[in-house]
């Protein structure tokens, strides 16, 4: 189970790239920087294209932000 916040815009840093947002848990818990392919696989697993890794959260729709949060 995972909590899905209703106001997802408040939980994603607007100045960071999706790549950076998704890399942070790897750095905190695995103490390593993820490989690019790991991040690509991660965004694909939630239905987003790899190009989303280079976007900032304000450029995403609400549904896309929810997918990033799930990833």
HELIX and SHEET records of a PDB file:
HELIX    1   1 UNK A    8  UNK A   10  5                                   3    
HELIX    2   2 UNK A   18  UNK A   25  1                                   8    
HELIX    3   3 UNK A   26  UNK A   30  3                                   5    
HELIX    4   4 UNK A   36  UNK A   45  1                                  10    
HELIX    5   5 UNK A   50  UNK A   54  5                                   5    
HELIX    6   6 UNK A   57  UNK A   59  5                                   3    
HELIX    7   7 UNK A   62  UNK A   70  1                                   9    
END                                                                             
